[in-house]
Amino acid sequence: MAWASSRQTTRVEDIAYCLLGLFNVSLPLMYGEGHRAFYRLQEAIMTQSNDHSLFAWTDHGVLRGSLCGLLARSPYAFRKRITIPSLGSWTPDYMTPEGDSAASFTKTNQGIKIELPL
């Protein structure tokens, strides 16, 4: 996502919509939703990928003085590359019923559930 951080678009929503094909996700285009489009893009990416780099962003003062969640407000938050350590050969002590490793994450009505080794 870091390479898209300097991209500029005319409409706020287009910053998310122009990335749909690159991440192989589809979303209905809803102009007027503003930054919500980028949140929806990240949520769609989460349903198809276990890549934890989606959470590797910093606010760079963009949201200074305000609260922020687990998802970035725009690709600009990814402009500073953050290294995500590889899980390597880590094997969880258990497997989920679906056979996915515990390193995956799921979005629930209470938030995002993720388990990682310390």
N, C-alpha and C positions, 0 to 999 in steps of 0.2 A: 504494500500500500504506500510505502515511502515515495516511490517514483511518481505517484499521482498527487503528492502533497502540494506541488507548485502549480497544478493545473487550475486554470481559471475558466469559468463559464458565465454566461449572461444571466441565467436563472440559477438560484440556489439549488434547486432540485436536480439540475442537470449534472452537478458534480457527482451525484450518486448514479443517475441514469446512464451516464456515459461509461460506467464501469460494469454494468450488468453483464455484458457479453464476455468481458475479460475474466469474470469470476464464475461464469456459466450459471447464473441465476436469473430468474425472471420475476419481475414485480409489475403490478399495474402502475402506470404513470399517473400520478395525481398532483398536477401542478397546483400550487397554493399551499402545500404542506410544509414548505420551507426545509429546515434542517432535519425534520422527521424522516425525509427520504433517505438520508445517509444512515440513520439508525435502522430503518427497515432493511437497507442493503446489508448492513452488518448482521442483522438477525437472520437474513436469508443465507448469508455465507455460513453462519454457525450451523444451520440445518444440514449443510452439505460437506462440512469440513471440520476436522478436529485440530486445525492449525491454531496454536495458542498465540501466534504472532498478532492475531486480531486484537489482543489485549495489550500489545506492546506499544503504547503511545504515551506522550506527555502533553500537557496543555500549553506549554511555552508561554504562560501568562495570558493566553486567550480567555480563559475562564477565571482569571485571578479574582479572588474574593467571592466566588460562587461555588456551589457544590457541583460535582460532576460524578457520573456513574462509571460503570465498567466499559461502556462503549464510547467511542470518540464522537465529537460533534461534527467533524469534517476530516477529510484526508490531511489537512494541514497539521493535525496533531501527530501525524506519523512522520513528519519531515526529519526528525532526529532518529536515526536508526538505533534501535535497542536490540541487543543480542539476547535471544531466547535460548537458554541452555537446552541442548538436546536431551531427551529422555533416554537416549542410547538404548542399551539392552535392558533397561528397567522393566521388570515383569511384575505386575501387581500380584498381591497374595491371593486375589480372587478375580473372577471374571463376572461381568454382569450377565443376567440371563440371556441377553441378546448375543453374547459372545464378544462384546466390545471391551477393550481394556478400561481400567478405571481412569486412565489419562484423558478419556474423552470428556466432553461436557454436554449438558443438556439444559435447555431453557424450560423452566417450569412457570407456573402461575405465581410462584414465590420468588423467582429470580433465576440465577444461573447456578447450576450444581456442577462442581468440578472437584476432582481429587487428584493431587499431585504428590510425588515424593518430596520429602524435605531434605 
